[in-house]
Amino acid sequence: MTEETPDQVEPMEQVTQEPQEADTTEETNEAVDSSKTEEEDPRVAELEKKFEDRYTEKDPAFKAVLESKEASPPVVSNYGGSSDRGRDRDRKRSRSRSPTATIKQ
């Protein structure tokens, strides 16, 4: 096995990237002008006016949610939680016994 010296190594190809052209679709034309601040943008003012009463006492939907009572939890009649426990223990005990102990002679 021979070691390569720097003069024996082949140079790698130089990869150059072409500068990408800016996308000139309609999407860029509709972009928000970044020179405008939020206060100057008419859409911001329109939306602020539209939602100024949201989540306040003036909002009927929000007020209805605040005034609604929570539903009471469901009541489940006796589902057999305590009476079945003894039977379950008997099954486990019978499986753990050896077969000769359960056979009467």
Biopython code that builds the backbone (N, CA, C, O; Angstrom):
import numpy as np
from Bio.PDB.StructureBuilder import StructureBuilder

atoms = [
    (1, "MET", "N", (0.848, -1.171, 0.000)),
    (1, "MET", "CA", (0.000, 0.000, 0.000)),
    (1, "MET", "C", (0.891, 1.231, 0.000)),
    (1, "MET", "O", (1.789, 1.361, 0.833)),
    (2, "THR", "N", (0.638, 2.125, -0.934)),
    (2, "THR", "CA", (1.469, 3.320, -1.026)),
    (2, "THR", "C", (0.652, 4.528, -0.617)),
    (2, "THR", "O", (-0.551, 4.603, -0.863)),
    (3, "GLU", "N", (1.320, 5.456, 0.001)),
    (3, "GLU", "CA", (0.654, 6.687, 0.402)),
    (3, "GLU", "C", (0.741, 7.689, -0.737)),
    (3, "GLU", "O", (1.738, 7.760, -1.456)),
    (4, "GLU", "N", (-0.323, 8.457, -0.882)),
    (4, "GLU", "CA", (-0.337, 9.465, -1.933)),
    (4, "GLU", "C", (0.229, 10.758, -1.383)),
    (4, "GLU", "O", (-0.087, 11.166, -0.265)),
    (5, "THR", "N", (1.042, 11.377, -2.157)),
    (5, "THR", "CA", (1.571, 12.678, -1.779)),
    (5, "THR", "C", (0.707, 13.736, -2.433)),
    (5, "THR", "O", (-0.007, 13.436, -3.390)),
    (6, "PRO", "N", (0.753, 14.965, -1.945)),
    (6, "PRO", "CA", (-0.106, 16.016, -2.506)),
    (6, "PRO", "C", (0.034, 16.202, -4.012)),
    (6, "PRO", "O", (-0.940, 16.565, -4.670)),
    (7, "ASP", "N", (1.206, 15.967, -4.573)),
    (7, "ASP", "CA", (1.353, 16.162, -6.015)),
    (7, "ASP", "C", (0.758, 15.003, -6.811)),
    (7, "ASP", "O", (0.562, 15.134, -8.020)),
    (8, "GLN", "N", (0.464, 13.873, -6.166)),
    (8, "GLN", "CA", (-0.132, 12.735, -6.861)),
    (8, "GLN", "C", (-1.666, 12.769, -6.829)),
    (8, "GLN", "O", (-2.313, 12.062, -7.603)),
    (9, "VAL", "N", (-2.243, 13.570, -5.957)),
    (9, "VAL", "CA", (-3.692, 13.618, -5.831)),
    (9, "VAL", "C", (-4.273, 14.421, -6.986)),
    (9, "VAL", "O", (-3.797, 15.510, -7.306)),
    (10, "GLU", "N", (-5.308, 13.865, -7.603)),
    (10, "GLU", "CA", (-5.941, 14.567, -8.712)),
    (10, "GLU", "C", (-6.803, 15.695, -8.158)),
    (10, "GLU", "O", (-7.503, 15.508, -7.163)),
    (11, "PRO", "N", (-6.760, 16.848, -8.784)),
    (11, "PRO", "CA", (-7.579, 17.964, -8.292)),
    (11, "PRO", "C", (-9.064, 17.691, -8.545)),
    (11, "PRO", "O", (-9.444, 17.104, -9.558)),
    (12, "MET", "N", (-9.882, 18.129, -7.603)),
    (12, "MET", "CA", (-11.332, 17.966, -7.750)),
    (12, "MET", "C", (-11.851, 19.018, -8.716)),
    (12, "MET", "O", (-11.256, 20.083, -8.884)),
    (13, "GLU", "N", (-12.963, 18.700, -9.339)),
    (13, "GLU", "CA", (-13.558, 19.656, -10.261)),
    (13, "GLU", "C", (-14.120, 20.829, -9.472)),
    (13, "GLU", "O", (-14.702, 20.659, -8.401)),
    (14, "GLN", "N", (-13.936, 21.996, -10.012)),
    (14, "GLN", "CA", (-14.487, 23.189, -9.383)),
    (14, "GLN", "C", (-15.967, 23.276, -9.737)),
    (14, "GLN", "O", (-16.339, 23.296, -10.911)),
    (15, "VAL", "N", (-16.794, 23.327, -8.713)),
    (15, "VAL", "CA", (-18.230, 23.429, -8.925)),
    (15, "VAL", "C", (-18.625, 24.867, -8.668)),
    (15, "VAL", "O", (-18.438, 25.400, -7.574)),
    (16, "THR", "N", (-19.164, 25.471, -9.684)),
    (16, "THR", "CA", (-19.607, 26.852, -9.521)),
    (16, "THR", "C", (-21.110, 26.887, -9.677)),
    (16, "THR", "O", (-21.683, 26.197, -10.520)),
    (17, "GLN", "N", (-21.731, 27.693, -8.858)),
    (17, "GLN", "CA", (-23.177, 27.827, -8.947)),
    (17, "GLN", "C", (-23.500, 29.115, -9.683)),
    (17, "GLN", "O", (-22.926, 30.175, -9.433)),
    (18, "GLU", "N", (-24.429, 28.974, -10.586)),
    (18, "GLU", "CA", (-24.895, 30.143, -11.305)),
    (18, "GLU", "C", (-25.824, 30.919, -10.380)),
    (18, "GLU", "O", (-26.618, 30.307, -9.664)),
    (19, "PRO", "N", (-25.751, 32.228, -10.373)),
    (19, "PRO", "CA", (-26.691, 32.982, -9.542)),
    (19, "PRO", "C", (-28.113, 32.752, -10.044)),
    (19, "PRO", "O", (-28.384, 32.823, -11.243)),
    (20, "GLN", "N", (-29.006, 32.479, -9.112)),
    (20, "GLN", "CA", (-30.382, 32.199, -9.495)),
    (20, "GLN", "C", (-31.108, 33.506, -9.762)),
    (20, "GLN", "O", (-30.928, 34.503, -9.064)),
    (21, "GLU", "N", (-31.932, 33.462, -10.793)),
    (21, "GLU", "CA", (-32.695, 34.652, -11.142)),
    (21, "GLU", "C", (-33.881, 34.783, -10.197)),
    (21, "GLU", "O", (-34.412, 33.786, -9.707)),
    (22, "ALA", "N", (-34.278, 35.990, -9.955)),
    (22, "ALA", "CA", (-35.421, 36.238, -9.078)),
    (22, "ALA", "C", (-36.687, 35.718, -9.739)),
    (22, "ALA", "O", (-36.857, 35.823, -10.953)),
    (23, "ASP", "N", (-37.565, 35.161, -8.933)),
    (23, "ASP", "CA", (-38.831, 34.638, -9.427)),
    (23, "ASP", "C", (-39.745, 35.816, -9.746)),
    (23, "ASP", "O", (-40.012, 36.656, -8.887)),
    (24, "THR", "N", (-40.214, 35.870, -10.972)),
    (24, "THR", "CA", (-41.029, 37.014, -11.388)),
    (24, "THR", "C", (-42.475, 36.605, -11.596)),
    (24, "THR", "O", (-43.123, 37.066, -12.536)),
    (25, "THR", "N", (-42.985, 35.747, -10.733)),
    (25, "THR", "CA", (-44.373, 35.324, -10.867)),
    (25, "THR", "C", (-45.285, 36.344, -10.217)),
    (25, "THR", "O", (-44.828, 37.321, -9.624)),
    (26, "GLU", "N", (-46.570, 36.106, -10.336)),
    (26, "GLU", "CA", (-47.552, 37.004, -9.737)),
    (26, "GLU", "C", (-47.416, 37.037, -8.224)),
    (26, "GLU", "O", (-47.769, 38.026, -7.582)),
    (27, "GLU", "N", (-46.909, 35.967, -7.664)),
    (27, "GLU", "CA", (-46.780, 35.876, -6.214)),
    (27, "GLU", "C", (-45.876, 36.977, -5.674)),
    (27, "GLU", "O", (-46.158, 37.541, -4.617)),
    (28, "THR", "N", (-44.805, 37.289, -6.376)),
    (28, "THR", "CA", (-43.917, 38.344, -5.902)),
    (28, "THR", "C", (-44.548, 39.711, -6.088)),
    (28, "THR", "O", (-44.254, 40.636, -5.330)),
    (29, "ASN", "N", (-45.413, 39.852, -7.086)),
    (29, "ASN", "CA", (-46.077, 41.130, -7.294)),
    (29, "ASN", "C", (-47.080, 41.424, -6.190)),
    (29, "ASN", "O", (-47.335, 42.587, -5.875)),
    (30, "GLU", "N", (-47.655, 40.375, -5.596)),
    (30, "GLU", "CA", (-48.644, 40.544, -4.549)),
    (30, "GLU", "C", (-48.020, 40.628, -3.165)),
    (30, "GLU", "O", (-48.735, 40.797, -2.177)),
    (31, "ALA", "N", (-46.724, 40.516, -3.079)),
    (31, "ALA", "CA", (-46.058, 40.538, -1.778)),
    (31, "ALA", "C", (-46.243, 41.896, -1.124)),
    (31, "ALA", "O", (-46.401, 42.912, -1.801)),
    (32, "VAL", "N", (-46.222, 41.899, 0.206)),
    (32, "VAL", "CA", (-46.395, 43.136, 0.956)),
    (32, "VAL", "C", (-45.147, 43.990, 0.791)),
    (32, "VAL", "O", (-44.023, 43.494, 0.863)),
    (33, "ASP", "N", (-45.358, 45.254, 0.573)),
    (33, "ASP", "CA", (-44.247, 46.182, 0.439)),
    (33, "ASP", "C", (-43.582, 46.316, 1.799)),
    (33, "ASP", "O", (-44.210, 46.776, 2.752)),
    (34, "SER", "N", (-42.318, 45.921, 1.901)),
    (34, "SER", "CA", (-41.632, 45.921, 3.196)),
    (34, "SER", "C", (-41.287, 47.323, 3.671)),
    (34, "SER", "O", (-40.925, 47.504, 4.833)),
    (35, "SER", "N", (-41.392, 48.320, 2.796)),
    (35, "SER", "CA", (-41.082, 49.680, 3.223)),
    (35, "SER", "C", (-42.215, 50.274, 4.058)),
    (35, "SER", "O", (-41.998, 51.238, 4.791)),
    (36, "LYS", "N", (-43.416, 49.711, 3.956)),
    (36, "LYS", "CA", (-44.540, 50.193, 4.749)),
    (36, "LYS", "C", (-44.487, 49.570, 6.138)),
    (36, "LYS", "O", (-44.142, 48.399, 6.293)),
    (37, "THR", "N", (-44.825, 50.348, 7.121)),
    (37, "THR", "CA", (-44.931, 49.799, 8.462)),
    (37, "THR", "C", (-46.335, 49.257, 8.653)),
    (37, "THR", "O", (-47.202, 49.454, 7.802)),
    (38, "GLU", "N", (-46.561, 48.579, 9.760)),
    (38, "GLU", "CA", (-47.877, 47.993, 10.004)),
    (38, "GLU", "C", (-48.965, 49.054, 10.084)),
    (38, "GLU", "O", (-50.092, 48.825, 9.645)),
    (39, "GLU", "N", (-48.635, 50.201, 10.638)),
    (39, "GLU", "CA", (-49.632, 51.255, 10.781)),
    (39, "GLU", "C", (-50.042, 51.832, 9.433)),
    (39, "GLU", "O", (-51.182, 52.265, 9.265)),
    (40, "GLU", "N", (-49.126, 51.841, 8.474)),
    (40, "GLU", "CA", (-49.414, 52.416, 7.167)),
    (40, "GLU", "C", (-50.186, 51.452, 6.269)),
    (40, "GLU", "O", (-50.832, 51.885, 5.314)),
    (41, "ASP", "N", (-50.129, 50.173, 6.556)),
    (41, "ASP", "CA", (-50.783, 49.187, 5.705)),
    (41, "ASP", "C", (-52.291, 49.231, 5.950)),
    (41, "ASP", "O", (-52.726, 49.032, 7.084)),
    (42, "PRO", "N", (-53.093, 49.485, 4.927)),
    (42, "PRO", "CA", (-54.545, 49.601, 5.131)),
    (42, "PRO", "C", (-55.195, 48.278, 5.556)),
    (42, "PRO", "O", (-56.230, 48.287, 6.222)),
    (43, "ARG", "N", (-54.604, 47.157, 5.182)),
    (43, "ARG", "CA", (-55.182, 45.871, 5.570)),
    (43, "ARG", "C", (-55.085, 45.653, 7.070)),
    (43, "ARG", "O", (-55.992, 45.081, 7.675)),
    (44, "VAL", "N", (-53.993, 46.104, 7.676)),
    (44, "VAL", "CA", (-53.830, 45.957, 9.121)),
    (44, "VAL", "C", (-54.890, 46.764, 9.843)),
    (44, "VAL", "O", (-55.504, 46.280, 10.794)),
    (45, "ALA", "N", (-55.105, 47.980, 9.401)),
    (45, "ALA", "CA", (-56.121, 48.832, 10.026)),
    (45, "ALA", "C", (-57.512, 48.229, 9.862)),
    (45, "ALA", "O", (-58.324, 48.275, 10.786)),
    (46, "GLU", "N", (-57.784, 47.670, 8.698)),
    (46, "GLU", "CA", (-59.089, 47.057, 8.448)),
    (46, "GLU", "C", (-59.312, 45.847, 9.361)),
    (46, "GLU", "O", (-60.393, 45.686, 9.928)),
    (47, "LEU", "N", (-58.299, 45.009, 9.501)),
    (47, "LEU", "CA", (-58.431, 43.833, 10.356)),
    (47, "LEU", "C", (-58.516, 44.211, 11.830)),
    (47, "LEU", "O", (-59.248, 43.577, 12.590)),
    (48, "GLU", "N", (-57.772, 45.241, 12.242)),
    (48, "GLU", "CA", (-57.861, 45.698, 13.629)),
    (48, "GLU", "C", (-59.265, 46.194, 13.943)),
    (48, "GLU", "O", (-59.789, 45.946, 15.029)),
    (49, "LYS", "N", (-59.872, 46.894, 12.992)),
    (49, "LYS", "CA", (-61.234, 47.390, 13.199)),
    (49, "LYS", "C", (-62.225, 46.231, 13.238)),
    (49, "LYS", "O", (-63.166, 46.238, 14.032)),
    (50, "LYS", "N", (-62.011, 45.239, 12.382)),
    (50, "LYS", "CA", (-62.918, 44.105, 12.300)),
    (50, "LYS", "C", (-62.896, 43.265, 13.583)),
    (50, "LYS", "O", (-63.938, 42.772, 14.016)),
    (51, "PHE", "N", (-61.724, 43.101, 14.187)),
    (51, "PHE", "CA", (-61.581, 42.221, 15.345)),
    (51, "PHE", "C", (-61.339, 42.964, 16.659)),
    (51, "PHE", "O", (-60.845, 42.363, 17.612)),
    (52, "GLU", "N", (-61.669, 44.236, 16.735)),
    (52, "GLU", "CA", (-61.386, 45.000, 17.946)),
    (52, "GLU", "C", (-62.210, 44.533, 19.146)),
    (52, "GLU", "O", (-61.764, 44.681, 20.284)),
    (53, "ASP", "N", (-63.396, 43.976, 18.919)),
    (53, "ASP", "CA", (-64.245, 43.521, 20.018)),
    (53, "ASP", "C", (-64.147, 42.019, 20.263)),
    (53, "ASP", "O", (-64.919, 41.468, 21.049)),
    (54, "ARG", "N", (-63.218, 41.364, 19.607)),
    (54, "ARG", "CA", (-63.095, 39.919, 19.765)),
    (54, "ARG", "C", (-62.590, 39.592, 21.166)),
    (54, "ARG", "O", (-61.695, 40.260, 21.684)),
    (55, "TYR", "N", (-63.166, 38.567, 21.770)),
    (55, "TYR", "CA", (-62.832, 38.108, 23.121)),
    (55, "TYR", "C", (-63.045, 39.193, 24.170)),
    (55, "TYR", "O", (-62.286, 39.281, 25.135)),
    (56, "THR", "N", (-64.057, 40.008, 23.988)),
    (56, "THR", "CA", (-64.451, 40.999, 24.985)),
    (56, "THR", "C", (-65.913, 40.753, 25.327)),
    (56, "THR", "O", (-66.535, 39.835, 24.792)),
    (57, "GLU", "N", (-66.454, 41.566, 26.213)),
    (57, "GLU", "CA", (-67.865, 41.447, 26.593)),
    (57, "GLU", "C", (-68.793, 41.813, 25.429)),
    (57, "GLU", "O", (-69.974, 41.467, 25.452)),
    (58, "LYS", "N", (-68.275, 42.502, 24.423)),
    (58, "LYS", "CA", (-69.084, 42.883, 23.262)),
    (58, "LYS", "C", (-69.213, 41.744, 22.243)),
    (58, "LYS", "O", (-70.054, 41.809, 21.346)),
    (59, "ASP", "N", (-68.395, 40.718, 22.375)),
    (59, "ASP", "CA", (-68.410, 39.578, 21.454)),
    (59, "ASP", "C", (-69.465, 38.576, 21.930)),
    (59, "ASP", "O", (-69.272, 37.935, 22.963)),
    (60, "PRO", "N", (-70.590, 38.423, 21.192)),
    (60, "PRO", "CA", (-71.668, 37.540, 21.671)),
    (60, "PRO", "C", (-71.253, 36.068, 21.764)),
    (60, "PRO", "O", (-71.689, 35.372, 22.680)),
    (61, "ALA", "N", (-70.440, 35.591, 20.857)),
    (61, "ALA", "CA", (-70.022, 34.185, 20.901)),
    (61, "ALA", "C", (-69.139, 33.924, 22.122)),
    (61, "ALA", "O", (-69.287, 32.904, 22.794)),
    (62, "PHE", "N", (-68.227, 34.842, 22.401)),
    (62, "PHE", "CA", (-67.351, 34.697, 23.560)),
    (62, "PHE", "C", (-68.144, 34.810, 24.851)),
    (62, "PHE", "O", (-67.880, 34.085, 25.811)),
    (63, "LYS", "N", (-69.103, 35.706, 24.879)),
    (63, "LYS", "CA", (-69.941, 35.896, 26.068)),
    (63, "LYS", "C", (-70.766, 34.640, 26.338)),
    (63, "LYS", "O", (-70.950, 34.262, 27.495)),
    (64, "ALA", "N", (-71.263, 33.995, 25.293)),
    (64, "ALA", "CA", (-72.038, 32.764, 25.451)),
    (64, "ALA", "C", (-71.181, 31.649, 26.040)),
    (64, "ALA", "O", (-71.657, 30.864, 26.860)),
    (65, "VAL", "N", (-69.936, 31.580, 25.630)),
    (65, "VAL", "CA", (-69.036, 30.558, 26.168)),
    (65, "VAL", "C", (-68.761, 30.822, 27.639)),
    (65, "VAL", "O", (-68.724, 29.889, 28.442)),
    (66, "LEU", "N", (-68.569, 32.079, 27.997)),
    (66, "LEU", "CA", (-68.310, 32.425, 29.393)),
    (66, "LEU", "C", (-69.503, 32.105, 30.284)),
    (66, "LEU", "O", (-69.329, 31.652, 31.415)),
    (67, "GLU", "N", (-70.701, 32.336, 29.787)),
    (67, "GLU", "CA", (-71.902, 32.146, 30.588)),
    (67, "GLU", "C", (-72.394, 30.704, 30.607)),
    (67, "GLU", "O", (-73.239, 30.357, 31.433)),
    (68, "SER", "N", (-71.891, 29.866, 29.726)),
    (68, "SER", "CA", (-72.365, 28.482, 29.683)),
    (68, "SER", "C", (-71.831, 27.712, 30.886)),
    (68, "SER", "O", (-70.709, 27.933, 31.342)),
    (69, "LYS", "N", (-72.658, 26.810, 31.381)),
    (69, "LYS", "CA", (-72.251, 25.963, 32.499)),
    (69, "LYS", "C", (-71.638, 24.696, 31.930)),
    (69, "LYS", "O", (-72.001, 24.233, 30.849)),
    (70, "GLU", "N", (-70.703, 24.153, 32.685)),
    (70, "GLU", "CA", (-70.098, 22.904, 32.249)),
    (70, "GLU", "C", (-71.093, 21.774, 32.454)),
    (70, "GLU", "O", (-71.879, 21.799, 33.401)),
    (71, "ALA", "N", (-71.063, 20.808, 31.591)),
    (71, "ALA", "CA", (-71.944, 19.658, 31.724)),
    (71, "ALA", "C", (-71.501, 18.834, 32.927)),
    (71, "ALA", "O", (-70.309, 18.707, 33.208)),
    (72, "SER", "N", (-72.475, 18.283, 33.624)),
    (72, "SER", "CA", (-72.122, 17.458, 34.777)),
    (72, "SER", "C", (-71.507, 16.155, 34.284)),
    (72, "SER", "O", (-71.808, 15.705, 33.178)),
    (73, "PRO", "N", (-70.659, 15.555, 35.084)),
    (73, "PRO", "CA", (-70.034, 14.306, 34.646)),
    (73, "PRO", "C", (-71.075, 13.196, 34.551)),
    (73, "PRO", "O", (-72.059, 13.214, 35.290)),
    (74, "PRO", "N", (-70.879, 12.256, 33.677)),
    (74, "PRO", "CA", (-71.865, 11.184, 33.528)),
    (74, "PRO", "C", (-71.888, 10.302, 34.779)),
    (74, "PRO", "O", (-70.852, 10.034, 35.387)),
    (75, "VAL", "N", (-73.073, 9.866, 35.141)),
    (75, "VAL", "CA", (-73.225, 8.975, 36.284)),
    (75, "VAL", "C", (-73.431, 7.576, 35.735)),
    (75, "VAL", "O", (-74.363, 7.326, 34.969)),
    (76, "VAL", "N", (-72.563, 6.674, 36.130)),
    (76, "VAL", "CA", (-72.650, 5.298, 35.670)),
    (76, "VAL", "C", (-73.177, 4.472, 36.831)),
    (76, "VAL", "O", (-72.582, 4.452, 37.909)),
    (77, "SER", "N", (-74.284, 3.795, 36.610)),
    (77, "SER", "CA", (-74.834, 2.968, 37.685)),
    (77, "SER", "C", (-73.882, 1.810, 37.953)),
    (77, "SER", "O", (-72.915, 1.609, 37.218)),
    (78, "ASN", "N", (-74.157, 1.060, 38.996)),
    (78, "ASN", "CA", (-73.258, 0.003, 39.452)),
    (78, "ASN", "C", (-72.758, -0.826, 38.265)),
    (78, "ASN", "O", (-73.529, -1.533, 37.616)),
    (79, "TYR", "N", (-71.503, -0.728, 38.006)),
    (79, "TYR", "CA", (-70.914, -1.436, 36.882)),
    (79, "TYR", "C", (-70.219, -2.705, 37.332)),
    (79, "TYR", "O", (-69.510, -3.341, 36.552)),
    (80, "GLY", "N", (-70.419, -3.078, 38.587)),
    (80, "GLY", "CA", (-69.886, -4.344, 39.069)),
    (80, "GLY", "C", (-68.437, -4.276, 39.464)),
    (80, "GLY", "O", (-67.738, -5.288, 39.406)),
    (81, "GLY", "N", (-67.964, -3.124, 39.862)),
    (81, "GLY", "CA", (-66.558, -2.989, 40.209)),
    (81, "GLY", "C", (-66.144, -3.795, 41.416)),
    (81, "GLY", "O", (-65.071, -4.398, 41.396)),
    (82, "SER", "N", (-66.958, -3.837, 42.487)),
    (82, "SER", "CA", (-66.515, -4.498, 43.709)),
    (82, "SER", "C", (-66.951, -5.955, 43.785)),
    (82, "SER", "O", (-66.243, -6.761, 44.389)),
    (83, "SER", "N", (-68.076, -6.323, 43.204)),
    (83, "SER", "CA", (-68.558, -7.694, 43.357)),
    (83, "SER", "C", (-67.790, -8.689, 42.490)),
    (83, "SER", "O", (-67.777, -9.877, 42.813)),
    (84, "ASP", "N", (-67.170, -8.269, 41.439)),
    (84, "ASP", "CA", (-66.437, -9.177, 40.557)),
    (84, "ASP", "C", (-65.024, -9.463, 41.050)),
    (84, "ASP", "O", (-64.383, -10.388, 40.552)),
    (85, "ARG", "N", (-64.539, -8.722, 41.983)),
    (85, "ARG", "CA", (-63.148, -8.878, 42.411)),
    (85, "ARG", "C", (-62.887, -10.236, 43.061)),
    (85, "ARG", "O", (-61.834, -10.828, 42.824)),
    (86, "GLY", "N", (-63.794, -10.734, 43.856)),
    (86, "GLY", "CA", (-63.589, -12.025, 44.505)),
    (86, "GLY", "C", (-63.500, -13.155, 43.503)),
    (86, "GLY", "O", (-62.676, -14.059, 43.645)),
    (87, "ARG", "N", (-64.334, -13.105, 42.506)),
    (87, "ARG", "CA", (-64.328, -14.152, 41.491)),
    (87, "ARG", "C", (-63.009, -14.150, 40.723)),
    (87, "ARG", "O", (-62.492, -15.213, 40.381)),
    (88, "ASP", "N", (-62.462, -12.971, 40.450)),
    (88, "ASP", "CA", (-61.194, -12.886, 39.737)),
    (88, "ASP", "C", (-60.066, -13.488, 40.559)),
    (88, "ASP", "O", (-59.176, -14.135, 40.008)),
    (89, "ARG", "N", (-60.093, -13.284, 41.862)),
    (89, "ARG", "CA", (-59.033, -13.836, 42.709)),
    (89, "ARG", "C", (-59.101, -15.356, 42.723)),
    (89, "ARG", "O", (-58.064, -16.020, 42.740)),
    (90, "ASP", "N", (-60.293, -15.910, 42.715)),
    (90, "ASP", "CA", (-60.425, -17.363, 42.724)),
    (90, "ASP", "C", (-59.832, -17.971, 41.459)),
    (90, "ASP", "O", (-59.195, -19.023, 41.511)),
    (91, "ARG", "N", (-60.037, -17.322, 40.344)),
    (91, "ARG", "CA", (-59.489, -17.849, 39.095)),
    (91, "ARG", "C", (-57.968, -17.877, 39.133)),
    (91, "ARG", "O", (-57.347, -18.849, 38.704)),
    (92, "LYS", "N", (-57.389, -16.841, 39.632)),
    (92, "LYS", "CA", (-55.928, -16.785, 39.684)),
    (92, "LYS", "C", (-55.391, -17.848, 40.629)),
    (92, "LYS", "O", (-54.362, -18.465, 40.353)),
    (93, "ARG", "N", (-56.083, -18.065, 41.742)),
    (93, "ARG", "CA", (-55.631, -19.037, 42.721)),
    (93, "ARG", "C", (-55.738, -20.444, 42.140)),
    (93, "ARG", "O", (-54.857, -21.273, 42.367)),
    (94, "SER", "N", (-56.787, -20.719, 41.409)),
    (94, "SER", "CA", (-56.965, -22.070, 40.886)),
    (94, "SER", "C", (-55.925, -22.381, 39.813)),
    (94, "SER", "O", (-55.531, -23.536, 39.653)),
    (95, "ARG", "N", (-55.489, -21.391, 39.096)),
    (95, "ARG", "CA", (-54.460, -21.626, 38.090)),
    (95, "ARG", "C", (-53.105, -21.879, 38.725)),
    (95, "ARG", "O", (-52.260, -22.557, 38.142)),
    (96, "SER", "N", (-52.893, -21.338, 39.917)),
    (96, "SER", "CA", (-51.582, -21.479, 40.535)),
    (96, "SER", "C", (-51.436, -22.794, 41.299)),
    (96, "SER", "O", (-50.320, -23.166, 41.660)),
    (97, "ARG", "N", (-52.535, -23.505, 41.554)),
    (97, "ARG", "CA", (-52.459, -24.778, 42.275)),
    (97, "ARG", "C", (-51.960, -25.872, 41.348)),
    (97, "ARG", "O", (-52.160, -25.829, 40.134)),
    (98, "SER", "N", (-51.327, -26.823, 41.934)),
    (98, "SER", "CA", (-50.860, -27.950, 41.133)),
    (98, "SER", "C", (-52.050, -28.854, 40.821)),
    (98, "SER", "O", (-52.993, -28.894, 41.610)),
    (99, "PRO", "N", (-52.044, -29.566, 39.726)),
    (99, "PRO", "CA", (-53.181, -30.411, 39.357)),
    (99, "PRO", "C", (-53.438, -31.534, 40.357)),
    (99, "PRO", "O", (-54.588, -31.937, 40.532)),
    (100, "THR", "N", (-52.412, -32.046, 41.010)),
    (100, "THR", "CA", (-52.618, -33.155, 41.946)),
    (100, "THR", "C", (-53.340, -32.702, 43.197)),
    (100, "THR", "O", (-54.024, -33.499, 43.837)),
    (101, "ALA", "N", (-53.201, -31.440, 43.556)),
    (101, "ALA", "CA", (-53.856, -30.950, 44.760)),
    (101, "ALA", "C", (-55.346, -30.781, 44.544)),
    (101, "ALA", "O", (-56.106, -30.818, 45.512)),
    (102, "THR", "N", (-55.790, -30.599, 43.316)),
    (102, "THR", "CA", (-57.214, -30.389, 43.060)),
    (102, "THR", "C", (-57.951, -31.693, 42.806)),
    (102, "THR", "O", (-59.179, -31.717, 42.878)),
    (103, "ILE", "N", (-57.245, -32.774, 42.512)),
    (103, "ILE", "CA", (-57.888, -34.061, 42.224)),
    (103, "ILE", "C", (-58.107, -34.799, 43.547)),
    (103, "ILE", "O", (-57.182, -34.937, 44.347)),
    (104, "LYS", "N", (-59.344, -35.273, 43.772)),
    (104, "LYS", "CA", (-59.646, -36.034, 44.988)),
    (104, "LYS", "C", (-59.396, -37.508, 44.716)),
    (104, "LYS", "O", (-59.750, -38.024, 43.656)),
    (105, "GLN", "N", (-58.791, -38.170, 45.670)),
    (105, "GLN", "CA", (-58.506, -39.595, 45.480)),
    (105, "GLN", "C", (-59.303, -40.456, 46.383)),
    (105, "GLN", "O", (-59.175, -41.680, 46.342)),
]
sb = StructureBuilder()
sb.init_structure("model")
sb.init_model(0)
sb.init_chain("A")
sb.init_seg("    ")
for serial, (resi, resn, name, xyz) in enumerate(atoms, 1):
    if name == "N":
        sb.init_residue(resn, " ", resi, " ")
    sb.init_atom(name, np.array(xyz, "f"), 0.0, 1.0, " ", f" {name:<3s}", serial, name[0])
structure = sb.get_structure()
